[in-house]
């Protein structure tokens, strides 16, 4: 295993060629500014290769059919360069570099970027890695790739073994980080990916029955199903999924401890009720994103604040967010 080092640092935005199958010209003025990156890593044997391929294909299908993601906004990287997107390439460090060049060029502050890793991982006692063709990618490498991406909403899901080592490295304001394991020391093959991907389309995961599945709901459902998987087989669980969305670098197995509130407002589905061509809606969404960032900032400063000051400040912005949510709901019902 090797680090990518400077290869991933300081990459300028530029016109990207079509080498590796991920080049192209950014779409200008696209109303839907959502992107997805699916990275299918090395399986190591035919059984895992087939399993990972099936999971990646199912995820791509859900993003396109349920989520309404534009096919050209989905990037699929796989060892065999196979996938359901026109932007498909071999799962290498160079291909990922080109994908993130595209994201830096095409995304905006209002964009949502969903990144999902499906495969095997490892941990050397200091760093976590995800196995791809060629040099393995460390958590630090992915952190470097994300530098310069303008989107204020980034969902990073690592479903691999030893993925817990990625969480403290990639945690930050505006990021929802989900891992299949609670540390780098849980090195066995995982099943979390299967349950998480299906949760994005399973009505049982829709806890509040609003017709959409948030990433908090998908995580909660998948974590429960993962635990039940081991219980049914009478096995000691070798993976314990974590969620972090308040930027403190500490994940939780449930939507508790300050985590889950941001992910509760982010969905894989397009907001059908929110017409992105409607300037009033766009303004409300910008205001919502600003409020979410303020809430994240307050949570990040919790240790520096007096308890009563923290509660007062947090309540202030949560009340504002609730009022804004009501305004969005009213806009939904407006003829």
Backbone bond lengths (Angstrom), bond angles and torsions (degrees), N, CA, C in turn:
res aa  C-N    CA-C-N  psi(-1)  N-CA   C-N-CA  omega(-1)  CA-C   N-CA-C  phi
1 X - - - 1.461 - - 1.517 109.69 -
2 X 1.314 116.08 144.25 1.458 119.74 -177.43 1.515 109.72 -143.09
3 X 1.337 115.15 149.06 1.456 120.04 176.16 1.511 109.24 -82.21
4 X 1.331 114.90 154.25 1.450 119.49 179.03 1.515 111.85 -86.05
5 X 1.333 116.82 -21.65 1.449 121.18 175.48 1.506 113.51 53.71
6 X 1.337 117.89 -132.82 1.463 122.17 -173.27 1.518 113.70 -61.59
7 X 1.337 118.07 -19.09 1.466 120.15 -178.79 1.512 111.47 -53.08
8 X 1.348 116.67 -35.98 1.454 119.82 -173.64 1.521 112.66 -99.40
9 X 1.319 118.01 1.01 1.456 119.70 -174.98 1.517 111.92 -101.40
10 X 1.340 115.88 141.97 1.459 121.02 172.89 1.501 114.55 61.72
11 X 1.329 117.69 38.73 1.459 119.79 -179.92 1.516 109.09 -81.33
12 X 1.315 120.07 118.74 1.457 121.40 -179.64 1.514 111.54 -74.55
13 X 1.326 116.45 147.51 1.457 120.26 174.40 1.516 108.67 -71.58
14 X 1.312 117.59 133.15 1.452 120.67 -178.92 1.512 108.14 -158.01
15 X 1.323 116.47 177.64 1.453 121.45 176.47 1.515 108.35 -71.74
16 X 1.319 117.38 121.60 1.456 121.71 -173.09 1.512 109.43 -98.34
17 X 1.310 116.35 133.29 1.468 120.24 177.61 1.496 109.89 -75.27
18 X 1.316 116.72 173.98 1.453 121.39 -177.11 1.525 112.60 -90.34
19 X 1.314 118.42 11.68 1.455 119.98 177.92 1.511 109.42 -60.43
20 X 1.347 115.89 146.63 1.452 123.47 -178.11 1.523 112.39 66.74
21 X 1.325 118.06 5.68 1.460 119.96 173.24 1.496 115.39 80.21
22 X 1.321 119.44 7.10 1.464 119.37 -177.59 1.520 111.88 -119.29
23 X 1.313 118.17 8.57 1.456 119.68 179.05 1.508 110.78 -81.46
24 X 1.320 115.32 179.80 1.457 119.19 177.30 1.501 110.41 147.64
25 X 1.291 116.16 177.87 1.459 121.39 -179.18 1.514 109.69 -100.11
26 X 1.325 119.29 128.87 1.453 121.62 179.04 1.521 111.41 -57.67
27 X 1.292 115.54 140.95 1.459 120.20 175.35 1.515 108.90 -77.39
28 X 1.292 117.16 130.16 1.451 120.91 -179.57 1.529 109.77 -97.55
29 X 1.321 114.94 137.51 1.450 120.27 175.29 1.518 114.03 72.22
30 X 1.340 117.55 18.49 1.461 119.41 179.55 1.527 109.21 -67.88
31 X 1.348 118.68 127.43 1.452 120.87 -177.68 1.518 112.62 -69.76
32 X 1.339 116.95 -29.06 1.450 121.14 -178.78 1.526 107.89 -98.11
33 X 1.328 116.56 110.67 1.458 120.88 -175.92 1.522 110.57 -108.82
34 X 1.339 115.76 47.70 1.462 120.92 176.68 1.528 108.78 -108.69
35 X 1.334 115.49 140.22 1.454 121.34 -179.28 1.528 109.24 -133.33
36 X 1.326 115.45 153.00 1.459 120.53 176.23 1.519 109.17 -137.05
37 X 1.325 115.20 141.04 1.457 122.10 176.32 1.518 107.46 -125.12
38 X 1.325 116.60 116.44 1.463 122.22 177.90 1.519 107.43 -109.36
39 X 1.316 116.44 119.08 1.460 120.90 179.74 1.529 108.36 -113.23
40 X 1.327 115.25 112.22 1.474 120.87 176.35 1.520 107.77 -98.99
41 X 1.317 115.76 116.12 1.455 120.67 -176.72 1.515 113.21 -87.37
42 X 1.302 115.03 -172.68 1.463 122.06 -178.85 1.525 110.49 -70.44
43 X 1.335 115.65 135.24 1.460 120.09 178.50 1.510 113.13 -86.57
44 X 1.308 116.82 -33.14 1.456 119.98 179.37 1.506 114.48 88.93
45 X 1.332 116.85 -24.95 1.458 121.53 173.89 1.525 108.40 -154.59
46 X 1.343 117.86 161.83 1.470 120.56 -174.67 1.519 114.42 -57.24
47 X 1.327 117.62 -34.65 1.469 120.07 -178.70 1.520 110.74 -63.93
48 X 1.319 116.61 -49.37 1.458 119.99 178.76 1.529 111.10 -67.18
49 X 1.322 116.89 -37.12 1.471 119.50 178.49 1.524 110.73 -57.78
50 X 1.341 116.02 -45.84 1.472 120.00 179.97 1.524 111.06 -66.75
51 X 1.321 116.43 -41.46 1.458 120.94 -178.92 1.529 111.15 -63.69
52 X 1.313 116.82 -48.58 1.465 120.67 -179.57 1.528 111.11 -63.77
53 X 1.337 116.14 -38.38 1.470 119.94 179.26 1.520 110.66 -64.12
54 X 1.342 116.96 -41.55 1.465 120.98 179.61 1.527 110.82 -64.80
55 X 1.319 116.68 -41.82 1.466 119.83 179.93 1.530 110.83 -65.23
56 X 1.329 116.61 -44.05 1.464 120.22 -179.61 1.525 111.04 -63.88
57 X 1.326 116.64 -40.67 1.462 120.22 179.67 1.522 110.83 -65.87
58 X 1.337 116.01 -40.50 1.465 119.97 179.06 1.529 110.53 -64.86
59 X 1.323 117.26 -41.78 1.454 120.43 178.70 1.527 110.71 -62.37
60 X 1.307 116.79 -44.32 1.463 120.63 179.24 1.526 110.39 -61.38
61 X 1.316 116.53 -40.18 1.463 120.99 178.55 1.527 110.95 -62.62
62 X 1.336 117.03 -43.86 1.461 121.02 -179.73 1.530 110.62 -64.42
63 X 1.320 116.46 -42.45 1.466 119.74 179.97 1.523 111.24 -62.04
64 X 1.325 116.56 -39.05 1.456 120.04 -177.79 1.527 111.67 -78.14
65 X 1.324 117.32 -46.21 1.461 120.39 -172.14 1.521 112.97 -85.75
66 X 1.310 118.44 -46.28 1.463 120.03 -179.99 1.521 110.98 -88.42
67 X 1.327 115.90 -41.99 1.457 119.26 -177.16 1.507 113.99 -80.12
68 X 1.343 117.54 -20.15 1.453 119.94 -179.71 1.518 114.06 70.15
69 X 1.346 117.24 21.57 1.460 119.78 177.12 1.526 109.22 -65.95
70 X 1.316 116.42 140.23 1.456 120.80 175.02 1.524 109.07 -65.27
71 X 1.336 119.35 134.18 1.467 120.68 -179.79 1.520 112.58 -53.22
72 X 1.340 116.56 -38.57 1.458 119.61 -177.79 1.526 112.93 -75.25
73 X 1.346 116.92 -7.89 1.462 120.67 177.88 1.524 111.63 -98.37
74 X 1.330 116.19 4.16 1.464 121.61 177.32 1.526 108.06 -107.15
75 X 1.324 116.59 125.33 1.459 122.23 178.33 1.525 108.25 -110.01
76 X 1.317 116.74 125.20 1.456 121.61 179.58 1.522 109.20 -117.82
77 X 1.318 115.89 123.26 1.460 120.97 176.84 1.520 108.20 -117.81
78 X 1.322 116.82 127.26 1.459 121.81 -175.01 1.524 110.22 -145.83
79 X 1.316 118.13 154.79 1.466 120.35 -179.57 1.525 113.26 -57.84
80 X 1.350 116.30 -32.43 1.463 120.33 -179.31 1.522 112.58 -100.75
81 X 1.326 116.86 9.25 1.476 122.27 179.36 1.527 112.71 59.25
82 X 1.331 116.89 27.45 1.456 120.98 -179.68 1.521 110.47 -107.06
83 X 1.343 116.32 138.58 1.454 120.09 178.23 1.505 110.95 -176.86
84 X 1.336 116.74 173.02 1.460 120.85 -173.38 1.518 112.62 -93.45
85 X 1.317 117.40 17.20 1.460 120.98 -177.70 1.522 110.31 -119.12
86 X 1.338 117.32 150.46 1.463 119.15 173.42 1.527 111.97 -67.15
87 X 1.354 116.03 -18.16 1.463 121.35 176.65 1.521 109.00 -100.14
88 X 1.321 116.17 74.78 1.458 121.50 -179.11 1.515 109.43 -118.62
89 X 1.325 116.25 137.03 1.455 120.60 -178.28 1.522 109.78 -149.00
90 X 1.326 115.60 172.07 1.458 120.49 177.41 1.519 109.12 -71.61
91 X 1.318 115.98 143.74 1.465 121.20 -177.34 1.518 110.38 -78.22
92 X 1.328 115.51 84.75 1.456 122.35 178.38 1.515 109.64 -130.32
93 X 1.317 115.54 166.04 1.460 120.25 177.37 1.522 111.25 -61.16
94 X 1.320 116.91 -40.16 1.461 120.35 -178.88 1.525 111.14 -64.84
95 X 1.324 117.36 -41.61 1.463 120.36 178.48 1.522 110.55 -61.74
96 X 1.334 116.94 -43.07 1.459 120.08 178.32 1.520 111.12 -63.68
97 X 1.312 116.99 -38.85 1.461 119.85 177.92 1.526 110.05 -58.13
98 X 1.330 116.96 -43.18 1.455 121.08 -179.13 1.531 111.24 -67.83
99 X 1.320 116.44 -38.44 1.466 119.55 177.63 1.521 110.49 -60.51
100 X 1.317 116.52 -45.89 1.461 118.53 -177.33 1.526 111.98 -73.90
101 X 1.301 118.46 -22.56 1.461 119.84 168.96 1.523 109.22 -62.55
102 X 1.320 115.90 -44.23 1.472 120.41 177.06 1.520 110.75 -59.78
103 X 1.322 116.61 -45.24 1.458 120.06 -177.35 1.529 110.97 -65.13
104 X 1.316 117.03 -39.21 1.461 118.99 176.93 1.523 110.98 -62.81
105 X 1.319 116.13 -35.72 1.466 120.38 -177.30 1.523 112.34 -79.04
106 X 1.332 118.04 -35.90 1.463 121.67 -170.29 1.519 114.98 -100.47
107 X 1.320 118.00 -26.76 1.458 119.24 -176.34 1.517 110.62 -77.50
108 X 1.326 114.68 159.25 1.461 121.99 175.95 1.521 108.10 -126.47
109 X 1.321 116.32 177.71 1.460 119.36 177.68 1.520 111.31 -62.09
110 X 1.313 117.89 -25.86 1.462 121.88 -178.35 1.522 112.72 -87.05
111 X 1.314 117.64 -3.39 1.466 120.96 -176.49 1.529 112.14 -69.92
112 X 1.323 114.46 155.29 1.455 122.78 167.69 1.518 106.58 -114.16
113 X 1.322 117.25 128.12 1.459 121.94 177.55 1.525 108.26 -121.52
114 X 1.323 115.96 122.27 1.459 122.27 179.69 1.526 108.09 -110.72
115 X 1.323 116.59 121.84 1.461 122.53 -179.38 1.524 108.16 -119.09
116 X 1.329 116.81 124.51 1.469 120.79 -178.42 1.531 109.28 -128.42
117 X 1.333 115.76 125.61 1.461 121.74 176.60 1.523 108.96 -103.57
118 X 1.324 116.15 128.45 1.467 122.49 -179.88 1.522 107.68 -125.40
119 X 1.327 117.31 117.38 1.458 118.70 -179.05 1.510 112.10 158.85
120 X 1.330 115.39 -149.34 1.457 122.39 179.74 1.520 110.28 -107.75
121 X 1.312 115.06 149.04 1.449 120.90 174.95 1.514 110.77 -130.94
122 X 1.329 116.02 175.49 1.456 120.72 177.91 1.519 109.07 -152.93
123 X 1.330 114.44 169.97 1.470 120.73 -177.40 1.523 107.40 -144.88
124 X 1.337 116.75 128.42 1.461 120.16 -177.56 1.525 112.97 -99.78
125 X 1.321 115.89 13.13 1.457 120.52 -178.39 1.513 112.73 99.22
126 X 1.337 116.36 -18.53 1.460 121.21 178.65 1.519 112.32 -127.53
127 X 1.333 117.20 -40.87 1.453 121.68 -176.29 1.521 111.06 -127.37
128 X 1.340 113.69 147.92 1.456 119.81 173.87 1.517 109.80 -96.24
129 X 1.341 116.42 147.95 1.463 121.79 -178.40 1.519 110.25 -131.31
130 X 1.327 114.70 153.37 1.457 121.96 171.64 1.518 106.60 -119.26
131 X 1.349 116.78 132.25 1.454 121.26 -170.73 1.526 111.73 -87.84
132 X 1.313 115.91 118.90 1.459 123.06 176.88 1.527 108.26 -126.62
133 X 1.310 116.88 -178.79 1.456 121.15 176.44 1.525 108.81 -71.60
134 X 1.320 117.13 126.53 1.451 119.72 -176.53 1.517 110.32 88.49
135 X 1.346 117.30 -150.81 1.473 119.91 -179.07 1.527 111.21 -59.71
136 X 1.336 115.81 133.28 1.460 119.53 175.64 1.521 109.92 -67.54
137 X 1.317 115.23 152.76 1.465 121.34 -178.63 1.525 110.01 -99.95
138 X 1.322 116.90 128.00 1.459 121.23 177.48 1.520 110.35 -89.05
139 X 1.329 115.31 167.60 1.466 119.69 175.24 1.525 110.03 -59.27
140 X 1.327 116.38 -38.25 1.464 120.68 178.94 1.523 111.18 -64.21
141 X 1.331 116.89 -35.88 1.464 120.13 177.13 1.523 110.97 -62.84
142 X 1.330 116.54 -42.77 1.467 119.26 177.90 1.525 110.65 -66.65
143 X 1.325 116.90 -35.79 1.451 119.57 176.50 1.518 111.24 -61.36
144 X 1.338 116.44 -39.74 1.459 120.35 177.88 1.517 111.35 -67.09
145 X 1.314 116.34 -38.73 1.465 120.30 177.98 1.524 111.61 -60.34
146 X 1.324 116.68 -35.55 1.458 120.93 -176.89 1.529 112.80 -77.60
147 X 1.311 116.91 -14.27 1.461 119.17 179.51 1.526 109.90 -62.12
148 X 1.308 115.25 132.59 1.458 120.11 177.98 1.514 114.73 88.48
149 X 1.338 117.64 -7.75 1.466 119.90 175.16 1.522 108.03 -74.29
150 X 1.315 117.09 126.09 1.470 121.13 -170.54 1.531 113.98 -79.51
151 X 1.309 118.42 -19.97 1.466 121.49 -173.78 1.524 111.57 -57.55
152 X 1.321 115.70 134.62 1.455 121.03 177.06 1.524 111.81 -87.51
153 X 1.316 117.00 -7.11 1.469 120.58 177.87 1.530 108.18 -125.36
154 X 1.321 115.23 109.38 1.463 121.55 178.56 1.519 108.43 -126.90
155 X 1.320 116.10 125.63 1.462 121.95 176.54 1.521 106.80 -108.00
156 X 1.324 116.62 118.71 1.471 121.33 -179.70 1.522 107.98 -117.49
157 X 1.330 116.03 114.83 1.460 121.85 -176.97 1.526 108.69 -118.97
158 X 1.315 116.70 115.13 1.464 121.40 175.89 1.520 107.59 -109.72
159 X 1.324 116.67 109.32 1.465 121.27 -175.72 1.524 112.31 -96.32
160 X 1.319 117.74 9.24 1.464 121.71 -174.24 1.530 112.34 -84.34
161 X 1.317 115.33 168.96 1.459 121.19 170.97 1.524 109.03 -63.44
162 X 1.335 116.49 150.30 1.470 123.22 179.72 1.525 113.26 61.67
163 X 1.333 117.68 15.32 1.470 121.04 -175.32 1.520 113.41 -68.75
164 X 1.332 117.64 -18.99 1.454 119.78 -179.97 1.518 112.88 -58.61
165 X 1.331 116.95 -24.23 1.462 120.73 179.04 1.527 112.00 -68.34
166 X 1.335 116.94 -17.55 1.467 120.69 -179.99 1.520 112.12 -79.15
167 X 1.324 118.11 -26.99 1.471 120.88 -169.49 1.530 113.65 -61.19
168 X 1.334 119.87 -52.67 1.475 117.78 -178.49 1.525 113.65 -66.17
169 X 1.324 116.99 -23.96 1.467 120.65 -179.25 1.525 111.39 -77.04
170 X 1.325 116.62 -39.66 1.465 120.90 -173.56 1.525 113.73 -96.59
171 X 1.313 117.85 -8.78 1.459 121.33 178.68 1.523 110.77 -59.91
172 X 1.328 115.99 143.55 1.459 120.17 177.49 1.505 111.08 177.35
173 X 1.333 118.01 167.90 1.467 121.81 178.63 1.526 111.17 -56.88
174 X 1.322 115.84 133.79 1.455 121.04 178.37 1.507 113.93 80.73
175 X 1.324 117.97 3.34 1.464 120.86 -179.15 1.525 111.32 -112.01
176 X 1.315 114.39 134.35 1.459 121.99 172.17 1.523 105.39 -105.48
177 X 1.320 117.09 114.64 1.462 121.56 -177.88 1.525 108.97 -113.62
178 X 1.316 115.56 124.65 1.465 122.30 -179.83 1.521 108.25 -125.02
179 X 1.324 116.82 132.96 1.457 120.95 178.19 1.527 110.18 -129.53
180 X 1.329 115.60 154.23 1.466 120.56 -179.78 1.521 111.65 -79.03
181 X 1.323 117.03 -23.76 1.463 120.19 -177.61 1.522 110.27 -124.35
182 X 1.315 115.69 162.07 1.468 119.61 -177.10 1.522 112.82 -91.19
183 X 1.318 116.42 -6.81 1.463 119.88 177.41 1.515 109.37 -161.45
184 X 1.327 115.64 174.95 1.450 119.86 176.43 1.513 112.90 -75.22
185 X 1.317 116.17 -10.86 1.463 120.08 -177.18 1.527 113.04 -83.53
186 X 1.329 117.90 -11.41 1.474 120.40 174.71 1.523 106.78 -87.24
187 X 1.328 115.46 93.94 1.461 121.38 -167.41 1.524 114.40 -104.12
188 X 1.314 118.20 -0.50 1.460 120.11 -179.51 1.531 110.73 -75.25
189 X 1.338 115.70 156.69 1.469 120.36 176.86 1.525 109.26 -57.59
190 X 1.316 116.47 144.13 1.461 121.84 -173.97 1.532 112.52 -108.30
191 X 1.334 114.47 159.53 1.474 121.05 174.91 1.523 110.86 -116.46
192 X 1.325 117.69 -3.04 1.459 121.75 -176.05 1.522 112.25 -55.31
193 X 1.327 117.59 -37.39 1.467 120.91 -177.70 1.509 111.81 -55.10
194 X 1.311 116.43 -45.68 1.462 120.90 -177.93 1.521 111.38 -58.64
195 X 1.327 116.81 -46.26 1.465 120.90 -177.26 1.533 111.48 -73.45
196 X 1.326 117.18 -36.80 1.462 119.39 -179.74 1.527 110.87 -66.97
197 X 1.313 116.55 -44.45 1.469 120.27 -179.29 1.521 110.48 -62.38
198 X 1.313 117.12 -44.98 1.470 119.54 179.40 1.520 111.45 -67.32
199 X 1.332 117.02 -31.66 1.468 120.26 179.69 1.523 111.55 -60.57
200 X 1.315 117.30 -28.97 1.465 120.87 -179.53 1.520 112.30 -66.88
201 X 1.339 116.48 -14.66 1.464 119.89 -178.68 1.524 112.59 -127.94
202 X 1.328 117.54 3.55 1.462 122.12 -175.34 1.527 109.68 -95.64
203 X 1.314 117.05 120.42 1.471 121.15 -178.00 1.524 112.08 -59.74
204 X 1.324 117.08 -25.51 1.467 119.90 178.88 1.523 111.97 -64.79
205 X 1.329 117.10 -23.11 1.461 120.79 179.64 1.525 112.13 -78.15
206 X 1.320 117.34 -16.37 1.464 122.69 -177.71 1.523 109.31 -78.31
207 X 1.320 116.03 80.95 1.459 121.66 -171.87 1.520 113.05 -62.90
208 X 1.330 117.87 -39.01 1.464 119.20 -177.47 1.528 112.86 -93.61
209 X 1.336 115.99 3.80 1.473 122.66 173.83 1.528 112.96 54.90
210 X 1.332 115.48 42.04 1.464 118.78 178.04 1.527 111.90 -97.07
211 X 1.326 116.23 6.20 1.456 120.19 177.49 1.512 114.31 86.47
212 X 1.334 116.59 -2.07 1.462 121.05 176.98 1.523 109.01 -130.60
213 X 1.331 115.93 156.15 1.459 120.63 -178.54 1.520 109.07 -115.55
214 X 1.306 115.31 115.57 1.459 120.06 178.98 1.527 109.13 -80.73
215 X 1.328 115.58 166.88 1.459 118.63 179.04 1.523 111.20 -70.39
216 X 1.324 118.12 -26.77 1.464 119.74 172.68 1.522 109.80 -65.76
217 X 1.323 116.35 -44.51 1.469 119.81 179.73 1.527 111.32 -64.43
218 X 1.328 117.05 -42.39 1.465 120.68 179.69 1.521 110.41 -63.98
219 X 1.326 116.96 -43.07 1.466 120.31 179.15 1.518 110.95 -63.60
220 X 1.329 116.71 -47.91 1.472 120.79 -177.67 1.517 111.07 -59.32
221 X 1.330 116.38 -45.26 1.465 120.82 -179.77 1.526 110.33 -64.93
222 X 1.335 117.39 -46.21 1.461 120.84 -177.12 1.528 111.55 -66.41
223 X 1.330 117.08 -37.98 1.463 119.86 178.92 1.530 110.26 -64.24
224 X 1.331 115.99 -40.66 1.461 119.31 178.42 1.524 111.33 -65.80
225 X 1.324 116.52 -43.76 1.466 120.19 -179.80 1.530 111.29 -65.92
226 X 1.330 116.63 -34.73 1.464 119.96 177.32 1.522 110.78 -64.36
227 X 1.334 116.77 -43.98 1.471 120.56 178.27 1.523 110.54 -62.89
228 X 1.334 116.30 -41.56 1.467 120.02 179.45 1.525 111.55 -66.18
229 X 1.319 117.72 -31.86 1.464 121.86 177.93 1.525 110.53 -57.04
230 X 1.318 116.61 -47.04 1.461 119.91 -179.69 1.527 111.38 -72.64
231 X 1.332 116.83 -37.93 1.468 120.16 -179.99 1.524 111.12 -62.62
232 X 1.336 116.70 -41.18 1.472 120.07 -179.75 1.527 111.79 -61.50
233 X 1.323 115.41 -33.50 1.458 119.50 -178.31 1.524 112.81 -91.71
234 X 1.324 116.14 0.87 1.452 119.71 179.58 1.517 112.74 67.28
235 X 1.327 116.61 30.32 1.456 122.00 -176.70 1.518 111.57 -109.59
236 X 1.323 115.21 151.07 1.456 120.20 173.30 1.520 107.79 -73.99
237 X 1.319 117.15 127.02 1.459 120.85 -178.07 1.525 110.48 -62.49
238 X 1.331 115.52 132.20 1.469 120.96 179.00 1.531 111.25 -108.15
239 X 1.327 116.34 9.38 1.466 120.48 175.47 1.524 109.00 -145.90
240 X 1.306 115.20 139.97 1.464 121.61 -178.41 1.531 107.55 -136.86
241 X 1.327 118.18 96.91 1.477 122.09 -174.75 1.522 112.72 -60.89
242 X 1.336 114.82 148.77 1.455 121.57 178.49 1.524 110.58 -130.80
243 X 1.336 114.97 152.65 1.465 122.87 176.14 1.521 108.74 -129.01
244 X 1.332 116.50 133.08 1.462 121.60 172.71 1.524 107.85 -135.06
245 X 1.336 117.54 124.57 1.466 119.60 176.95 1.521 113.01 -139.19
246 X 1.343 116.34 12.48 1.467 117.83 177.31 1.522 112.29 -109.85
247 X 1.324 116.43 7.16 1.452 120.60 172.26 1.507 116.23 77.05
248 X 1.350 117.98 12.48 1.465 118.57 -177.70 1.520 113.41 -93.81
249 X 1.350 116.42 -1.49 1.459 119.62 177.16 1.512 114.67 77.44
250 X 1.329 116.77 8.85 1.467 121.22 179.13 1.524 108.28 -118.62
251 X 1.326 117.13 117.67 1.452 120.72 -179.89 1.512 112.38 -90.44
252 X 1.321 115.38 160.57 1.467 121.32 178.32 1.524 109.60 -131.52
253 X 1.335 116.69 148.71 1.471 120.24 -179.80 1.524 113.32 -75.74
254 X 1.325 116.27 -9.81 1.463 122.54 177.88 1.529 107.73 -137.75
255 X 1.316 115.73 170.98 1.471 120.44 178.15 1.522 108.75 -77.79
256 X 1.337 115.49 69.41 1.461 122.04 -178.85 1.521 108.42 -139.13
257 X 1.326 115.28 177.82 1.452 120.08 176.29 1.510 113.81 64.70
258 X 1.333 116.76 28.15 1.455 120.74 -179.43 1.503 114.11 90.13
259 X 1.324 118.26 -4.94 1.458 121.93 179.32 1.531 111.21 -102.72
260 X 1.333 115.11 149.09 1.459 120.72 176.36 1.509 114.62 110.44
261 X 1.340 117.67 -20.39 1.461 119.71 -176.51 1.527 112.14 -71.31
262 X 1.317 116.91 -42.43 1.461 119.70 179.40 1.530 109.97 -69.45
263 X 1.324 116.49 -46.67 1.472 120.76 -179.62 1.520 111.60 -61.91
264 X 1.322 116.25 -22.75 1.466 120.58 178.88 1.525 111.73 -69.43
265 X 1.322 116.74 -17.85 1.470 120.81 -177.76 1.525 112.55 -103.82
266 X 1.332 117.50 3.56 1.467 121.48 -177.38 1.520 108.68 -116.81
267 X 1.335 115.79 131.22 1.460 121.78 -174.24 1.518 111.02 -126.15
268 X 1.329 115.72 153.38 1.462 119.31 173.62 1.521 110.12 -75.02
269 X 1.338 116.57 -29.36 1.460 120.19 179.89 1.518 110.91 -75.31
270 X 1.306 114.78 146.77 1.459 119.40 169.79 1.517 107.93 -67.46
271 X 1.310 116.12 145.75 1.460 119.79 178.34 1.519 108.53 -76.55
272 X 1.322 115.94 88.56 1.455 119.88 -177.85 1.509 112.34 -59.58
273 X 1.337 114.96 -27.76 1.454 118.68 179.70 1.515 111.53 -79.84
274 X 1.331 117.02 -11.15 1.445 120.17 -177.87 1.515 109.55 -111.02
275 X 1.293 116.39 98.32 1.454 121.44 -179.17 1.523 108.96 -72.94
276 X 1.356 116.16 109.90 1.455 119.76 -176.26 1.527 112.04 -67.33
277 X 1.329 116.58 -10.67 1.454 118.96 175.53 1.512 111.79 -84.97
278 X 1.318 117.58 -6.82 1.450 123.99 -179.41 1.528 108.20 -88.66
279 X 1.320 116.84 114.95 1.461 120.19 -176.09 1.524 111.64 -63.21
280 X 1.343 117.12 -33.56 1.464 119.65 178.18 1.528 110.51 -61.74
281 X 1.333 116.24 -42.26 1.461 121.14 179.52 1.522 110.38 -67.47
282 X 1.314 116.43 -42.79 1.460 119.79 179.60 1.535 110.83 -60.23
283 X 1.326 116.19 -39.35 1.465 120.24 178.62 1.528 110.42 -65.62
284 X 1.338 116.67 -41.27 1.461 120.57 178.47 1.524 110.99 -64.44
285 X 1.316 116.58 -39.42 1.457 119.78 179.23 1.525 111.37 -66.60
286 X 1.327 116.75 -39.03 1.460 119.33 176.59 1.527 110.44 -63.20
287 X 1.332 115.06 -40.51 1.464 119.45 178.45 1.522 110.29 -65.11
288 X 1.343 116.69 -39.94 1.466 120.28 178.16 1.524 111.36 -62.09
289 X 1.328 116.48 -44.90 1.462 120.15 -179.77 1.529 110.80 -61.96
290 X 1.325 115.76 -38.16 1.470 119.40 178.61 1.526 110.55 -64.47
291 X 1.341 116.62 -40.99 1.464 120.40 178.41 1.524 111.14 -65.21
292 X 1.328 116.87 -40.99 1.458 120.24 178.64 1.521 111.02 -62.13
293 X 1.322 116.12 -38.46 1.461 119.01 178.19 1.526 111.18 -66.88
294 X 1.340 116.98 -38.22 1.465 120.22 177.70 1.527 110.76 -63.33
295 X 1.335 115.90 -41.19 1.463 120.15 178.40 1.525 110.50 -63.12
296 X 1.325 115.87 -41.94 1.466 120.27 178.16 1.523 110.63 -62.80
297 X 1.329 116.42 -40.67 1.468 120.49 -179.29 1.527 110.82 -64.49
298 X 1.336 116.36 -41.14 1.464 119.76 178.55 1.522 109.87 -63.21
299 X 1.315 117.53 -45.35 1.464 120.84 179.73 1.515 111.59 -61.92
300 X 1.316 116.11 -37.34 1.468 120.16 -179.45 1.528 111.31 -67.25
301 X 1.363 116.92 -24.06 1.468 121.11 -178.47 1.523 112.97 -98.38
302 X 1.326 116.57 10.33 1.463 120.90 -175.03 1.524 112.69 -54.11
303 X 1.338 116.34 -44.57 1.467 120.08 -177.22 1.521 112.43 -65.08
304 X 1.316 117.24 -22.34 1.466 121.08 -177.74 1.526 112.26 -91.51
305 X 1.327 118.05 -8.36 1.459 121.76 -172.80 1.523 111.54 -107.86
306 X 1.327 115.93 153.31 1.460 119.97 171.21 1.524 108.81 -68.81
307 X 1.322 118.58 146.07 1.469 121.15 -176.45 1.526 113.52 -51.73
308 X 1.342 116.86 -44.86 1.464 119.45 -177.94 1.534 111.02 -68.74
309 X 1.343 116.29 -34.79 1.457 120.30 178.25 1.524 110.29 -67.25
310 X 1.339 116.10 -41.83 1.467 120.63 179.12 1.518 110.97 -62.01
311 X 1.338 116.87 -47.85 1.462 120.99 -178.67 1.526 110.88 -62.73
312 X 1.331 116.77 -41.28 1.466 120.89 -178.99 1.538 110.67 -65.26
313 X 1.324 116.45 -45.49 1.461 120.69 -178.34 1.530 111.18 -67.54
314 X 1.339 116.22 -42.37 1.461 119.76 179.98 1.525 110.67 -64.55
315 X 1.335 116.60 -43.50 1.470 120.20 179.92 1.520 110.73 -61.95
316 X 1.324 116.12 -38.71 1.468 120.23 -179.91 1.525 111.10 -55.16
317 X 1.334 116.73 -50.26 1.459 119.81 -176.28 1.526 112.54 -76.41
318 X 1.336 116.84 -30.31 1.463 119.04 176.47 1.523 111.01 -66.56
319 X 1.336 116.59 -36.80 1.467 120.21 176.80 1.521 109.72 -65.09
320 X 1.335 116.20 -42.65 1.463 119.55 177.77 1.524 111.08 -61.79
321 X 1.337 116.36 -39.28 1.460 120.23 178.97 1.526 110.72 -65.50
322 X 1.329 117.00 -39.42 1.467 120.56 178.85 1.535 110.27 -63.80
323 X 1.321 116.43 -41.50 1.470 119.29 178.24 1.525 111.10 -63.61
324 X 1.316 115.98 -41.28 1.454 119.89 179.70 1.524 111.21 -65.61
325 X 1.336 115.99 -37.83 1.461 120.04 177.67 1.525 110.62 -61.08
326 X 1.324 116.54 -38.46 1.467 120.67 177.28 1.529 110.60 -64.70
327 X 1.326 116.63 -38.92 1.468 119.87 178.80 1.532 110.72 -65.20
328 X 1.336 116.76 -39.02 1.453 120.49 177.37 1.524 110.85 -65.61
329 X 1.342 115.70 -40.27 1.459 119.52 178.55 1.531 110.63 -63.62
330 X 1.335 115.96 -40.03 1.466 119.98 179.05 1.517 109.84 -64.58
331 X 1.321 116.20 -37.46 1.468 119.65 178.84 1.515 110.58 -66.05
332 X 1.329 116.36 -33.66 1.468 121.06 178.48 1.527 110.52 -60.86
333 X 1.307 116.00 -38.29 1.467 119.96 -176.87 1.509 113.68 -89.38
334 X 1.327 115.50 -1.06 1.468 118.91 -179.01 1.531 109.61 -74.20
335 X 1.313 119.95 128.54 1.462 122.31 -178.02 1.528 111.56 -67.08
